[in-house]
C-alpha cells in the first residue's frame, strides 16, 4: 500500500491517472500530448514513462502490448483497498 501512496503523492501522476480514467487505453504518445495540451506540462517522453512506471509498480496502471504499441489502462483496485482499510462510518458524529 505504501507504493500506492507514493505514486499518488505526485501531481503529474495524479493527472495521468485522471486522463486514463477519462479515456482508458492510451499510448505513451497520447499521454504526452494530453499532458502538454490540456495540462501545460512540457515533460519529455522519458519523464512521462518514468511516471507510468511508478504507477504500474503501484498497481494503478496496467499495460498491454499490441504490435509496436503499448497501451496503458487505469486499474482502480488499489484505491479500493485503501477505502476498505479505513471504512467510513455513516452517522458518525464528531
C-alpha positions as CSV (number, residue, x, y, z in Angstrom):
1,X,0.0,0.0,0.0
2,X,3.0,2.3,0.5
3,X,3.6,2.2,-3.2
4,X,0.1,3.5,-3.9
5,X,0.5,6.4,-1.5
6,X,4.0,7.2,-3.0
7,X,2.5,7.1,-6.5
8,X,-0.4,9.4,-5.6
9,X,2.0,11.9,-3.9
10,X,2.9,13.4,-7.2
11,X,0.6,15.8,-9.1
12,X,1.7,14.7,-12.5
13,X,0.9,11.1,-11.7
14,X,-2.5,12.1,-10.4
15,X,-3.1,13.9,-13.7
16,X,-2.0,10.9,-15.7
17,X,-4.5,8.7,-13.7
18,X,-7.2,11.3,-14.3
19,X,-6.6,11.2,-18.0
20,X,-6.6,7.4,-18.1
21,X,-9.8,7.2,-16.0
22,X,-11.4,9.6,-18.5
23,X,-10.0,7.8,-21.6
24,X,-8.5,4.4,-20.9
25,X,-6.1,2.6,-23.2
26,X,-3.8,5.4,-24.2
27,X,-0.3,5.1,-25.6
28,X,2.7,7.0,-24.3
29,X,2.5,9.4,-27.2
30,X,-1.2,10.1,-26.5
31,X,-0.5,10.7,-22.8
32,X,2.4,13.0,-23.6
33,X,0.2,15.0,-26.0
34,X,-2.6,15.4,-23.4
35,X,-0.2,16.4,-20.7
36,X,1.2,19.1,-23.0
37,X,-2.0,20.4,-24.5
38,X,-4.5,20.0,-21.6
39,X,-2.3,20.5,-18.6
40,X,0.6,22.6,-20.0
41,X,3.1,20.1,-18.8
42,X,6.2,20.2,-21.0
43,X,7.6,16.8,-19.9
44,X,9.7,14.6,-22.0
45,X,8.6,11.1,-23.1
46,X,11.2,9.7,-20.7
47,X,9.7,11.6,-17.8
48,X,6.2,10.5,-18.5
49,X,7.4,7.0,-19.0
50,X,9.1,7.1,-15.6
51,X,5.8,8.3,-14.0
52,X,4.0,5.5,-15.7
53,X,6.5,3.0,-14.3
54,X,5.8,4.2,-10.8
55,X,2.1,4.0,-11.4
56,X,2.4,0.5,-12.8
57,X,4.7,-0.6,-10.0
58,X,1.9,0.5,-7.5
59,X,-0.7,-1.5,-9.5
60,X,-2.6,1.6,-10.5
61,X,-1.8,1.2,-14.2
62,X,-1.7,-2.0,-16.3
63,X,-0.2,-2.2,-19.8
64,X,-0.9,-4.2,-22.9
65,X,1.4,-4.5,-25.9
66,X,-0.2,-4.7,-29.3
67,X,2.4,-4.8,-32.1
68,X,4.8,-1.9,-31.5
69,X,2.3,0.0,-29.3
70,X,2.0,-0.2,-25.6
71,X,-1.4,0.8,-24.1
72,X,-1.9,2.0,-20.6
73,X,-5.0,1.3,-18.5
74,X,-6.2,2.7,-15.2
75,X,-6.6,0.0,-12.5
76,X,-8.7,1.3,-9.6
77,X,-8.4,-1.8,-7.3
78,X,-5.5,-0.4,-5.2
79,X,-7.6,2.6,-4.4
80,X,-10.5,0.4,-3.3
81,X,-8.1,-1.4,-0.9
82,X,-7.4,2.0,0.7
83,X,-11.0,2.6,1.3
84,X,-11.5,-0.9,2.7
85,X,-8.7,-0.3,5.2
86,X,-10.4,2.8,6.7
87,X,-14.1,2.4,6.1
88,X,-16.3,5.3,6.8
89,X,-19.0,5.0,9.4
90,X,-22.3,6.5,8.4
91,X,-23.8,8.8,11.0
92,X,-20.6,9.1,13.0
93,X,-20.7,12.3,14.9
94,X,-17.6,14.3,15.6
